[in-house]
Amino acid sequence: MGPEGSFYGVQRIALATLLLFLPLQASPTPSMISPTHEGDIVGSQGRLIRALSSALIVSVIGVVTANPQEPSAVPPYEEPDAYQIYSLLLPKQQSYGFAKGTLRIQEETESNAAVDEACLSRDVAKQFKDAISDYERSRTTTYLLKRHFQIEKPYEVVNKETLTHWDDNRYRQSGGYVFMSAVGFNKKKTQAIVYMGSICGGLCGSSSFHLLEKVNGQWKQVPGVKCVTVS
C-alpha cells in the first residue's frame, strides 16, 4: 500500500473508532444519570475525543514520515538518432583528442546555450527552424545520458557533481570531459541541431552548435554555424 492509501486507512480506522465509542458513552437514559454522573460522562467523552484525535495525528505523522515524497527523477535520454549524432561529433571534440586513455562524458545534458542570430545566419535559422524550436523546448529539461555512444575510444559517463571536484592534474590525465545538449530535431528527423563542447582544465575548452542533416539514412554535419566559443 502506498503513502496515500496508508494515510486514508489510518483516517478511516480512527473515525470508525470514534463513532463506535461515542454512542456507547451517550446511551444512558436521563433517568439513569444523576447530576454528578452527567458531568463525569461529558468529561469522559471529551477525554475520549482528545485521545482519539491525538492518536489520529500521531498516526498521520508516522505515515508521512515513513513515506517521504521522493524528488522527481531525472529522465534518461533514450533517443537513438541523438546517439548517432553524438558518436559522429565526439571525435571532433578537444577532450577526445587530449584523452590519453578513457574519455569522460558528462552524464547530464547541458541546457545553457540558446540559439541566437550571432551563431546562425537568417537563412540557416529559417531552414532549421523546426529543429531549433525542438532544441529550445528540450533544453528546458535535463536528461541523463546513457552508454549508447559508438566511438573507438573507451569512455565513461560521469555525473556533473563529480566533475566539478576535479583538480588540474585530473584534467591533464584525462583530457578533461565532453558535455552536450539534448538534440533538437525537425518533425521528420531529417534535420538536427546540438550544442557540444569540451572542458579541459584552466583556460582550456571550447563549445559550439552543430547542424546536421540525414542523407540516405546517415547523419552528416553541414555548414551554417558562425560562432565557436573558445576559452
N, C-alpha and C positions, 0 to 999 in steps of 0.2 A: 504494500500500500504506500502511495506517495505521500508527501507532506500535506497536501490539501485534503486527501482522504483521512489521514490521521487527525487533522485539525477538526474536521466536521464530525468525525467519530467521537472525539472527546466531548464536543458540544452536545451531541445527542445523548450520550450517557449521563452527563451531568444534569441536563434539563429533565430527562426522564426520572432521574432520582429525586430531583426537586419536586416534580409534580406528584410523585408517588407518596412522599412523606407529608406534604402539606395537607392533603385531605385527612390523613390519619390524625394530625395534630388538631385539626379544626372540627373533627367529627362529633365530640361530646355535645349532647343537647344542653340547652340553657339550664334545665332543672338540675343537671348533674354538676354544674360549675358554680362554685362559691366565689364570691368577690375576690377572696385571697388567691384562689387557684386560677382565676381568669387571668390575672397579671402574670402568673408563672407560665401559663400556656403561651400567651403572647410573647413573653420573653424567650421561651424555648423556640418558638417559630423564628424570631429574629436571629437567635444564635445559629439555628439550622441554616437559614438562608445565607448568613455571612460565611459559615463554614463551607457550604457548597460553592458559593461564589469564589472563595479563596482557592478551593480545590480546582475549580474550573480555570482560574487564572494561572495557577501553577502548572496545570497540565498543558495549557496552550503554550506557555513559555517554554516548557520542556520540549514540545513538538517542534516549535520554531528553532530552538537552539540545536536540537538533534538533526534538523534538516535545513541548514542554512541555504539561501539561494545561491546557486553557483553562477559565476560570471559567464557571459556569453562566450562560447568557444570561438577561436579564430578559425574560419573555414579553410580547408585545404584547397590548393589550386590544382584543378584536375582537367585543364583544357589541353587536349593533345596537340592542337596546332600551335599553341603557345610554346610548348616544349620543343617543337621542331624549330621554331624561330629562335628560341634561346640557344639551342645547340648549334645553329648556324652562326650566331653572332658571338658566342662566348670566346672562340679562339682569336677574335679580333680585339679583345679587351686587354688593357695593360697588365692587369694582375695575372691573366692567363699566361702571358709571355714571361712575366717575372717569376712565377711559381716554379721552384726547382723540384718540388715533389707534388704534394697534394694541393689542388686548387680549393680554395674556400669560397663558398657561395652563401650569401646572406639568406636566411630562411624566410624572413618576412619580405613581402613585396614593398617597394618604395612608392610613395604617392605624393611627393612634394612638388614635383615639376608639372606646371601647367603649360599647355601648348599656347604659344603666342606668335604674333606676326614676325618677331625678331628671328625666329627659328625656321619658319616656313613661309615661302612666298604665297601671295594671294591665290595664284593658280593652283599650287600644290595643296593648299589648305582646302580649296573648293573641291579638288579631285578626291581628297581623302576625308571629306567632311564627316561621313558616317563612321569611319574608323576613329576619327578624332573625338566625336561625340561619345562613342562607346568607351574610349580611353578615359575621358573626363568622368564618366559615370563610374567606371571600375576603380578609379584611383581614390574614390571615397571610402573604399573598403580595403582593409589589409588582409592578405591571404598568406598561407604558409606554403612555400614551395616544397615539392616532393622530389624524390630521387628518380626523375624521369628524363634526365639530360643524357643525350647520346654524344659524348665527347671522348677524345682519345686519352686525355689526362685523367688520373684518379682525382676524385673530388669528394668533399664532404659538405653537407648543408649545416650551417652553424647559426644559432639564433643571435639576434641583434644585441641582446644583453651581454652575451659572452664576448662578442667582437668589440664592444665599447671599452672593455677592460684590457685589451691587448696593449703591450708596450711596443716601442720602436723595434726592439730586437725580434719580437714575434712577427711583426710585419715584414722585416727583412728576410726572415727564414721562409715565410710562406708566400711572399709576393703580394701580401695584402688579401683583399677579397673583392668579389664582384657582387653588385646589387642590381636589381632590375624591378621594373614595374609589372603590373598585370598588362596584358596585351589588349589593345583596342582593335576590334575587327569591324569591317562593314558587314551588312546582313548576309551577304553571300560567302563571307570568309575568303574573299579573293584579295583583299587589301588589309594592311595592318600597320599599326604604329606602336612602338615600345620605347621606353626610356631605360637605358642601361649605363653602368659606369663602374669604375674601379676606385678603391681606396687602398693606397699602398704605403701609408705612413708619412708623417711630416707634411711636406707640401706636394707629395706625390699623389696624383689622382686625376681622373677625367670622367666626363659623363656626356651623353648625347642622346638625342632622339634618333630613331631609325625607322625608315619607311620600307615596307615590303609589299610585294605582290606575288600571288600564287600563279605560276605559269606551268602548265602541263602537270599539275599536281605537286609541284615543288615550290617552296618559298624562296624568293630571291630578293636581295636588298636592292633598292632603287634610289637614285639621287633625288635631292629636293630639300634636304636639311641644310640650313645655312649657319647653324651655330654649334659650337662644341665648347663645353666648359672644361678648362684645364687648370689644375692647381699646382 
